[in-house]
Amino acid sequence: TIVIRNFVLQSRGAPLRLSFMALPDRLFRDEKYADAREFYRRLAASHPDREEGLSARFKAGLCSAFCGDVDDAFHEFTRLENTMYDHCCALGFAEIGMLDGNIEWAWEALKNGYRRHRAQDIRNELWFALLNLVERLPQERHAEKIARYSELLAETLAAPEEAGRIASELLELLQKHRPHADLRKEAVRLLQAFPDNHYVVQEALFTLTRVGMDADNLATVAPASRIRRSTI
């Protein structure tokens, strides 16, 4: 039996635990990329096969990209291939492309990454990166935006609801920058290409009614049942 008398237990509050990447993350936010990179590299070397170490390697690559050291960034991102952070390889390559002004490189990196991980939940991060790339294009490059949206729809990479969103963006751009004949032609093409996608059909029908196509003409490009279902 142990008896402890006159024992006082004091607490200084809940223990404080910081993420092991708190310091380099703070340096990263402050745009002190060279300093942050050194910390990230040490962490990556200490935990090469853990999620935390792979995340640190990805961020080290970003730091190199922002420092203008493209070769080093490429090397860091390549080391993520075939790991649980494989998708970040595509994200990293895309960042290099964007910083270098090579949109085509960024675009292909993201598309290939999306195809590679299409069956996994992480595909959403890559998909939104693709959309973000298009949205970051300046307004005067509307022709390229139209082409990029059309490409995504043509390859049927999107989930049904996302395809509807892209169709909406595409048709809106066409309305602003192309003749009504082109807008009408694209809306009809979308009806024929996505007959079972309610979201795309709805956007296409809305566009056609907006440019003056009446119910009789609509019936020639879309089944009546489809029209009723998409306008309910």
C-alpha positions in Angstrom: 0.0 0.0 0.0 1.3 3.4 -0.9 0.0 6.5 1.0 0.8 10.0 -0.3 0.0 12.9 2.1 -0.1 16.6 1.5 0.1 16.0 -2.3 -1.0 18.9 -4.5 -1.6 18.4 -8.2 -1.6 21.5 -10.4 -2.4 21.8 -14.1 -1.2 24.4 -16.5 -4.2 23.7 -18.8 -4.5 21.5 -21.9 -1.2 20.4 -23.4 -0.1 22.4 -26.4 0.7 20.3 -29.5 1.8 21.8 -32.7 1.8 20.1 -36.1 5.3 19.1 -37.0 4.9 21.3 -40.1 3.6 24.3 -38.3 6.9 26.3 -38.6 7.6 25.6 -42.3 3.9 26.2 -43.1 4.1 29.6 -41.4 7.2 30.4 -43.4 5.4 29.3 -46.5 2.5 31.6 -45.8 4.9 34.5 -45.2 6.4 33.7 -48.7 9.8 32.8 -47.2 10.0 29.9 -49.5 13.7 29.2 -49.3 13.6 28.9 -45.6 10.4 26.8 -45.6 11.9 24.5 -48.2 14.8 23.5 -45.9 12.4 22.5 -43.1 10.2 20.6 -45.5 13.2 18.7 -46.9 14.3 17.6 -43.4 10.9 16.4 -42.6 10.6 14.5 -45.8 13.9 12.9 -45.2 13.0 11.9 -41.7 9.6 10.4 -42.7 10.1 9.3 -46.3 7.2 6.8 -46.4 4.7 8.4 -44.2 1.9 10.7 -45.3 3.4 13.6 -43.4 6.8 13.2 -45.1 5.2 12.9 -48.6 3.2 16.1 -47.9 6.4 17.8 -46.8 8.1 16.7 -50.1 5.2 18.2 -52.1 5.4 21.5 -50.3 9.2 21.5 -50.7 8.5 21.2 -54.5 6.1 24.1 -54.4 8.7 26.2 -52.6 11.3 25.4 -55.3 8.7 26.3 -58.0 8.0 29.6 -56.3 11.7 30.3 -55.9 12.1 29.8 -59.7 14.1 26.5 -59.3 12.1 24.5 -61.8 14.5 21.6 -62.1 14.4 21.0 -58.4 10.7 21.4 -58.2 10.3 18.8 -61.0 12.6 16.5 -59.2 10.7 16.7 -55.9 7.3 16.2 -57.6 8.6 13.2 -59.6 9.6 11.5 -56.3 5.9 11.4 -55.4 5.0 9.1 -58.3 3.5 5.7 -57.3 3.1 6.8 -53.6 -0.1 7.7 -51.7 0.7 11.3 -52.9 0.9 10.3 -56.6 -1.9 12.8 -57.4 0.2 15.6 -56.1 2.7 14.9 -58.8 0.2 16.1 -61.3 -0.8 19.1 -59.2 2.9 20.0 -58.9 3.6 19.7 -62.6 0.6 21.9 -63.3 1.9 24.5 -60.9 5.2 24.5 -62.7 3.4 25.0 -66.0 1.2 27.8 -64.7 4.2 29.7 -63.2 6.1 29.2 -66.4 3.2 30.4 -68.5 2.9 26.9 -70.2 -0.8 26.3 -69.9 -0.7 23.3 -72.2 1.8 21.6 -70.0 -0.3 22.3 -66.9 -3.5 21.2 -68.7 -2.1 17.8 -69.8 -0.5 17.1 -66.4 -3.9 17.6 -64.7 -5.8 15.6 -67.3 -3.4 12.7 -67.1 -3.6 12.8 -63.3 -7.4 12.9 -63.4 -7.5 9.9 -65.7 -5.0 8.0 -63.5 -7.1 8.6 -60.3 -10.5 8.7 -61.8 -11.7 5.8 -59.7 -10.6 7.4 -56.4 -12.0 10.2 -54.3 -8.9 12.3 -54.9 -10.1 12.8 -58.4 -12.2 15.7 -57.2 -9.1 17.7 -56.3 -7.7 17.2 -59.7 -11.0 18.0 -61.4 -11.4 21.3 -59.6 -7.8 22.1 -60.5 -8.7 21.6 -64.1 -11.7 23.9 -63.8 -9.6 26.5 -61.8 -7.0 26.5 -64.6 -9.7 27.5 -67.1 -11.2 30.1 -64.8 -7.8 31.6 -64.3 -7.4 32.4 -68.0 -8.0 36.2 -68.6 -11.2 37.3 -70.3 -9.4 38.1 -73.6 -8.6 34.5 -74.0 -12.2 33.5 -74.2 -11.6 31.4 -77.3 -9.2 29.2 -75.4 -11.7 28.9 -72.5 -14.3 27.8 -75.0 -11.9 25.2 -76.4 -10.9 23.9 -72.9 -14.5 23.5 -71.8 -15.4 21.8 -75.0 -12.5 19.4 -74.6 -13.6 18.4 -71.1 -17.1 17.7 -72.3 -15.9 15.8 -75.4 -13.8 13.5 -73.3 -16.8 13.0 -70.9 -14.4 13.4 -67.9 -17.0 15.1 -65.7 -19.6 13.7 -63.4 -23.2 14.5 -64.6 -23.7 17.5 -62.5 -20.2 18.9 -63.2 -20.9 18.4 -67.0 -24.0 20.5 -66.5 -21.9 23.2 -64.9 -19.3 23.2 -67.7 -22.1 23.3 -70.3 -23.5 26.3 -68.6 -20.1 28.1 -68.7 -19.5 27.1 -72.3 -22.9 28.3 -73.5 -22.5 31.6 -71.6 -19.1 32.3 -73.2 -20.6 31.5 -76.6 -23.4 33.9 -76.0 -21.0 36.7 -75.2 -18.4 36.1 -77.9 -20.0 34.2 -80.8 -22.9 34.7 -83.1 -26.3 33.3 -82.1 -26.0 30.7 -84.9 -22.9 29.2 -83.2 -24.6 29.3 -79.8 -27.7 27.5 -81.2 -25.5 24.9 -83.0 -23.6 24.1 -79.8 -26.7 23.8 -77.7 -28.2 21.4 -80.2 -24.9 19.4 -80.3 -25.0 19.1 -76.5 -28.6 17.8 -76.6 -27.5 15.1 -79.0 -24.2 14.3 -77.2 -25.7 14.1 -73.7 -29.3 12.9 -74.2 -29.4 11.2 -70.7 -27.7 13.9 -68.7 -30.5 16.0 -67.2 -28.1 18.8 -66.2 -26.7 19.3 -69.7 -30.1 18.9 -71.4 -31.6 21.5 -69.1 -28.8 24.0 -69.9 -29.1 23.4 -73.6 -32.9 23.7 -73.7 -32.7 26.9 -71.6 -30.2 28.4 -74.1 -32.3 27.4 -77.1 -35.5 29.0 -75.7 -33.4 32.1 -74.8 -32.4 32.6 -78.4 -35.9 32.2 -79.6 -36.5 28.6 -80.5 -40.1 27.7 -80.1 -41.6 24.4 -78.8 -42.2 23.0 -82.3 -38.5 23.6 -83.3 -37.3 22.2 -79.9 -39.2 19.0 -80.6 -37.1 18.5 -83.7 -33.9 18.4 -81.8 -35.0 16.8 -78.5 -37.7 14.2 -77.7 -40.8 15.8 -76.2 -40.5 13.6 -73.1 -36.9 15.0 -72.6 -38.2 18.5 -72.9 -40.9 18.0 -70.3 -38.6 16.3 -67.9 -36.0 19.0 -68.2 -38.3 21.9 -67.8 -40.2 20.6 -64.7 
